[in-house]
Amino acid sequence: MLTARDARRLALRAQLLRGRGAGHKAPSLVQMTSLLVGVQYDPMPLIMPNHYMVYWNRITGTGTPFTPNDLDRALYREHTLMEHFGLRRVTSIISAEEFPTYRAAAQLPLGQGWAERARNRVDTAEAQRLLRRIREDGPVKKSDLATDEERRFLYALFWFVPEVVVAKRLPGVFREPELAWGPDAMPHVDFDTQPDMDGAVTELVVKTVAASGACAARHVAFWIGCRVRDVRPYIAQLVDEGLLTSVRVEGRRQELYVRPADLDWAESEESATPHPPPGQVYLLTPLDNLIRDKKWLERVFHYTFRTEYFQVKGMRWHTSVLLGDEIVGFVDPKADRPHREFIIKEVALCRPLDDPGVLAVVTRLQGLAAAHGCTVLRFVDPPGQWATAIEEMGGKKDGEEVTLPVECSQSYEPDGGT
């Protein structure tokens, strides 16, 4: 039996959100991507897009610097990471070394729902002509094509032909991809090996449980992108083999699964040490690996929010505030890059924070503003306690707004491998 706090601490340990006091440096980008079982690529540009934020939180949280170009270099120059369509039927960043496993496991989610229906596009004569063009003439981007129909075929090829890869991303707000023939663009990536699908899915099931700390079959199915009934046989086999064990959280009826070594850690003295430390802050965007499955999030952290991703007018970009081992609410940020201002449009808290908590969150927001190349952090209408704390930090109040200077020595210009 796990306590609710055990479940949270297992999740934060698994998600690499343990902070400076964890006694270890940040893993490499490749190691981190593998441990997290992929990171969702998302172009939403209100602030630093999700994939950069996932790494920024976890790397800078240990005191190590990170810039978007660190990730772009690994993706589009060194090709130690790569974009792949499969998990949850979205584009994810994965370790290039693990590509054969993801490719094989993707047969399960890509054989269901809209993906199964859309797969027929790659068999059309038009799609095959475009595929020959990519193989014989080199990289193609959307703006090279004359019609919307051709552009749809281009993305279908990336989704369903594993050898079609994102070679680089072009400058601009939404970072248009340039697609290439993988064996030519990434010669060191193994495009020939095709592992057994069952073995690949089994591996991802174990990795998903490990990346969650403890989770139900539904969360595993969510992360892989298939039906719950499809993953249950894999989980049952892993339990029989002793690679997973079932547990329950006190006060909850749902059966969860955890690796035996992680359960041992939860019951050890080490787990009682506060990691992350009480004043450690992470700012998690809506597609962050910890936040992405809101049902799992609510069960483990007793916290949720309404996703407004497709809301055009008045959309809020819920950036959840993890303070210590508790999610205390969210802020709604926006980066005004031309004016070098980082704007906090709203602060919504589950409970009031004490003064050290406010100071920790505002200081972390200053760091995020600096990562965007901004020199001013502006709060539109902060809670009264926050306004006072910000003024004490050197901020200036103007009506309902409070601004705080930011020390910034960098610019925010991801190069996409160009």
C-alpha positions in Angstrom: 0.0 0.0 0.0 1.4 3.4 -1.0 0.5 6.7 0.6 -0.6 9.5 -1.6 2.6 11.3 -0.9 4.6 8.2 -1.9 2.8 8.1 -5.2 3.6 11.8 -5.8 7.3 11.4 -4.9 7.6 8.3 -7.1 6.1 10.3 -10.0 8.4 13.3 -9.5 11.5 11.0 -9.2 10.5 9.2 -12.4 9.8 12.5 -14.2 13.2 13.9 -13.3 11.6 16.7 -11.2 13.6 16.2 -8.1 15.6 19.5 -8.0 19.1 20.5 -7.0 19.1 18.5 -3.8 18.8 15.1 -5.6 22.5 14.5 -5.5 23.0 14.0 -9.2 23.5 16.1 -12.3 20.9 16.4 -15.1 21.0 13.4 -17.5 22.0 14.1 -21.1 19.3 15.1 -23.6 19.3 11.6 -25.0 19.1 9.9 -21.6 16.3 12.2 -20.5 14.3 11.6 -23.6 14.6 7.8 -23.1 13.7 8.0 -19.4 10.6 10.1 -20.2 9.5 7.8 -23.0 9.5 10.6 -25.6 8.6 14.2 -25.4 5.7 15.6 -27.4 6.7 18.1 -30.1 4.3 21.0 -30.2 4.7 24.4 -32.1 2.3 26.5 -30.0 4.4 29.8 -29.7 2.7 31.7 -26.9 5.9 31.0 -24.9 8.8 28.6 -25.5 7.0 25.5 -27.2 6.3 22.5 -25.1 9.3 20.3 -26.1 11.8 23.1 -25.1 9.9 23.7 -21.8 10.1 20.0 -20.9 13.9 20.0 -21.1 14.3 23.5 -19.7 12.4 22.6 -16.5 14.3 19.4 -15.9 17.8 20.6 -16.8 17.8 24.1 -15.3 16.0 22.7 -12.3 19.4 21.0 -11.4 21.3 24.3 -11.9 22.6 23.3 -15.4 22.0 25.8 -18.3 19.8 25.0 -21.3 18.9 26.8 -24.5 16.5 25.8 -27.3 19.5 25.4 -29.6 20.9 22.7 -27.4 17.8 20.6 -28.4 17.8 21.7 -32.0 21.5 20.7 -32.3 20.7 17.2 -31.0 17.6 16.9 -33.3 18.7 18.4 -36.6 22.5 18.3 -36.7 23.8 15.5 -34.5 20.6 13.4 -35.0 21.0 11.8 -31.6 17.4 12.6 -31.2 14.7 12.6 -33.9 11.0 13.4 -34.4 8.8 10.3 -34.7 5.0 9.9 -35.3 3.5 7.0 -33.3 3.1 7.4 -29.6 -0.4 8.7 -28.9 -0.5 9.3 -32.7 1.3 12.6 -32.2 4.8 13.8 -33.1 7.2 13.0 -30.3 10.9 13.4 -29.8 12.6 10.1 -29.2 16.2 8.8 -28.9 17.5 7.9 -32.4 19.0 4.8 -30.9 15.6 3.6 -29.8 14.0 4.2 -33.2 13.6 0.5 -34.1 11.6 -0.1 -30.9 9.3 2.9 -31.4 8.8 2.0 -35.0 7.7 -1.6 -34.2 5.6 -0.6 -31.2 3.8 2.1 -33.3 2.1 -0.6 -35.3 -0.3 -0.9 -32.4 -1.7 2.7 -32.1 -1.3 3.4 -35.8 -3.6 0.4 -36.6 -6.5 2.0 -34.7 -9.0 4.9 -35.1 -8.4 7.8 -37.5 -4.8 6.7 -38.1 -5.9 3.4 -39.6 -8.2 5.2 -42.0 -5.6 7.9 -42.9 -3.0 5.3 -43.6 -4.6 4.6 -47.0 -3.3 7.9 -48.2 0.2 6.6 -48.6 -0.9 4.0 -51.0 -2.2 6.5 -53.6 -0.4 7.2 -56.8 0.1 10.9 -55.8 1.7 9.9 -52.5 4.0 7.4 -54.1 5.1 10.0 -56.6 5.9 12.4 -53.8 7.8 9.6 -52.0 9.9 9.0 -55.0 10.7 12.7 -55.2 11.9 12.7 -51.6 14.0 9.6 -52.2 15.5 10.7 -55.5 15.7 14.5 -55.4 16.2 15.2 -51.7 14.4 17.1 -48.9 10.9 18.6 -49.5 9.0 21.1 -47.5 5.3 22.1 -47.6 6.0 25.4 -49.4 7.7 23.4 -52.3 4.3 21.9 -53.1 1.6 23.5 -55.3 -1.6 22.2 -53.8 -3.2 21.4 -50.4 -3.7 17.8 -51.5 0.0 17.4 -52.0 0.7 18.9 -48.6 -1.6 16.4 -47.0 0.2 13.6 -48.7 3.5 15.0 -47.4 2.4 14.7 -43.8 0.9 11.3 -44.3 4.2 10.1 -45.6 5.9 11.3 -42.4 3.2 9.7 -40.3 3.2 6.3 -41.9 6.5 5.8 -43.8 9.1 5.5 -41.0 12.0 6.2 -43.3 10.6 9.8 -44.0 12.1 12.0 -41.3 12.2 15.6 -40.3 15.7 16.7 -41.3 15.4 20.2 -40.0 12.9 22.9 -39.2 12.8 26.3 -40.9 12.8 29.6 -39.1 9.4 31.2 -38.4 6.6 31.1 -35.8 5.4 27.5 -36.5 8.8 26.1 -37.7 7.9 24.4 -41.0 9.5 20.9 -41.2 11.7 19.8 -44.1 11.2 16.1 -44.8 13.9 13.9 -46.1 14.7 10.2 -46.8 16.0 9.0 -43.5 18.7 6.6 -44.6 20.3 9.5 -46.5 19.7 12.3 -43.9 20.5 10.2 -40.9 22.9 7.5 -42.0 23.8 6.3 -38.5 20.2 5.6 -37.5 19.1 1.9 -37.9 16.2 2.0 -40.4 16.7 -1.7 -41.3 16.1 -3.5 -38.0 12.4 -4.4 -37.4 11.9 -5.8 -33.9 8.9 -7.9 -33.1 5.9 -5.7 -32.2 5.0 -7.6 -29.0 8.5 -7.3 -27.7 8.6 -3.6 -28.6 5.3 -2.9 -26.9 6.4 -4.9 -23.8 9.5 -2.7 -23.6 7.5 0.5 -23.9 5.0 -0.7 -21.2 7.8 -1.1 -18.7 9.3 2.2 -19.7 6.0 4.0 -19.4 5.4 2.5 -15.9 8.9 3.5 -14.9 8.4 7.1 -16.2 5.2 7.4 -14.1 6.4 5.9 -10.9 3.1 4.1 -10.4 0.2 4.1 -12.8 -2.9 2.2 -13.9 -3.3 0.3 -17.2 -5.3 3.2 -18.5 -2.3 5.6 -18.2 -0.1 3.1 -20.1 -2.7 2.9 -22.8 -3.0 6.6 -22.9 0.8 7.1 -23.3 1.2 4.5 -26.0 -2.0 5.6 -27.7 -4.0 2.4 -27.8 -7.0 0.8 -26.0 -6.8 -0.3 -22.4 -7.7 -3.8 -23.4 -4.7 -3.9 -25.7 -2.2 -3.3 -23.0 -3.6 -5.5 -20.3 -2.1 -8.8 -21.6 1.3 -7.2 -21.7 1.0 -5.9 -18.1 -0.3 -9.3 -16.9 2.7 -11.1 -18.5 5.1 -8.6 -16.9 3.5 -9.1 -13.5 3.8 -12.9 -13.9 7.5 -12.4 -14.7 8.0 -10.2 -11.7 9.0 -7.2 -13.7 6.0 -5.3 -12.5 3.9 -5.5 -9.3 0.5 -4.3 -8.5 -0.2 -1.8 -5.6 -2.9 0.5 -4.4 -2.8 4.0 -3.0 -4.5 4.4 0.4 -8.0 5.6 0.0 -8.1 4.5 -3.7 -9.6 1.3 -5.2 -7.8 1.4 -8.5 -5.0 -1.1 -9.1 -1.7 0.5 -10.0 1.5 -1.0 -11.4 5.1 -0.2 -10.3 8.5 -1.7 -10.8 9.7 -3.7 -7.7 12.8 -1.6 -7.4 10.8 1.6 -7.4 8.5 0.2 -4.8 11.5 -0.6 -2.6 12.7 3.0 -3.0 9.3 4.3 -2.0 9.6 2.3 1.2 13.2 3.3 1.9 14.5 6.1 4.1 15.8 8.0 1.0 12.2 8.6 -0.2 11.4 10.5 3.0 14.0 13.2 2.1 12.1 16.1 0.4 12.9 15.9 -3.3 12.3 18.3 -4.8 13.1 20.6 -1.9 10.2 22.6 -0.5 11.2 25.8 -2.4 12.0 24.2 -5.8 9.7 25.4 -8.6 8.9 23.9 -12.0 6.6 25.6 -14.6 4.8 22.9 -16.5 3.1 23.7 -19.8 -0.1 21.7 -20.7 1.7 19.1 -22.8 4.4 18.4 -20.3 5.0 14.7 -19.6 3.8 15.0 -16.0 0.7 17.1 -16.9 -0.3 15.5 -20.3 -2.6 12.8 -18.9 -5.0 14.8 -16.8 -6.9 11.8 -15.3 -3.6 10.4 -14.0 -2.6 13.9 -12.9 -5.8 14.3 -10.9 -5.5 10.9 -9.2 -1.9 11.4 -8.2 -1.7 15.1 -7.5 -5.4 16.0 -6.9 -5.1 18.8 -9.4 -6.5 19.4 -12.9 -7.3 22.3 -15.3 -9.3 22.9 -18.4 -7.4 22.6 -21.7 -8.0 25.6 -23.9 -5.6 24.6 -26.7 -8.0 25.0 -29.6 -9.8 28.1 -28.1 -9.1 31.0 -30.4 -10.4 33.9 -28.3 -9.2 34.4 -24.8 -7.2 31.2 -24.7 -5.2 30.6 -21.5 -1.9 28.7 -21.6 -2.2 26.9 -18.3 1.4 26.7 -17.0 1.1 24.6 -13.8 3.3 25.6 -10.9 4.9 22.7 -9.1 6.2 23.9 -5.7 8.1 21.2 -3.9 6.0 18.1 -4.4 2.6 20.0 -4.7 1.0 21.6 -7.8 -0.3 24.8 -6.3 -2.1 26.4 -9.3 -1.2 27.9 -12.6 0.0 31.1 -14.3 -1.1 32.2 -17.8 2.1 33.5 -19.5 2.8 35.1 -22.9 6.1 36.2 -24.3 6.1 39.6 -26.1 9.3 39.1 -27.9 9.4 42.3 -29.9 9.2 44.3 -26.7 11.3 41.8 -24.7 8.5 41.5 -22.1 7.4 38.3 -20.4 3.8 38.8 -19.4 1.9 36.9 -16.7 -1.8 37.5 -17.6 -3.2 35.6 -14.6 -2.2 33.9 -11.4 -4.6 31.2 -10.2 -3.8 29.4 -7.0 -5.3 26.4 -5.3 -4.3 27.9 -1.9 -2.5 31.0 -0.8 1.3 30.8 -0.7 3.5 31.9 2.1 6.1 34.7 1.4 9.0 32.2 0.7 6.7 30.3 -1.8 5.8 33.5 -3.6 9.5 34.5 -3.8 10.4 31.1 -5.2 7.7 31.2 -7.9 8.5 34.8 -9.0 12.2 34.0 -9.1 11.6 31.0 -11.3 9.4 33.1 -13.6 12.3 35.6 -13.8 14.4 32.7 -15.0 11.9 31.7 -17.6 11.6 35.3 -18.8 15.4 35.4 -19.2 15.3 32.2 -21.2 13.0 34.0 -23.7 15.4 36.8 -24.1 13.1 39.2 -22.1 14.3 42.0 -19.9 11.0 42.7 -18.1 8.6 40.4 -16.2 5.2 42.0 -16.1 2.2 40.8 -14.0 -1.1 42.2 -15.3 -3.1 41.8 -12.0 -1.2 39.7 -9.4 -2.7 38.8 -6.0 -2.1 41.5 -3.5 0.5 39.5 -1.6 2.4 38.9 -4.8 2.4 42.6 -5.7 3.9 43.4 -2.4 6.6 40.7 -2.7 7.4 41.8 -6.2 7.8 45.4 -5.1 10.2 44.2 -2.4 12.2 42.5 -5.1 12.7 45.8 -6.9 9.5 45.8 -8.9 7.4 48.8 -9.8 3.7 49.1 -9.5 1.6 51.0 -12.1 -2.1 50.7 -11.3 -3.0 47.0 -11.2 0.2 46.0 -13.0 3.6 45.3 -11.5 6.8 45.0 -13.4 10.1 43.5 -12.4 13.5 43.8 -14.2 15.1 40.6 -15.6 18.8 40.1 -16.0 19.1 38.6 -19.5 22.3 38.0 -21.5 20.8 35.7 -24.2 18.3 35.9 -27.0 15.6 33.4 -27.9 16.3 32.3 -31.4 16.0 28.5 -32.1 17.8 27.7 -35.3 16.0 24.5 -36.2 19.2 23.0 -37.6 19.6 25.7 -40.3 
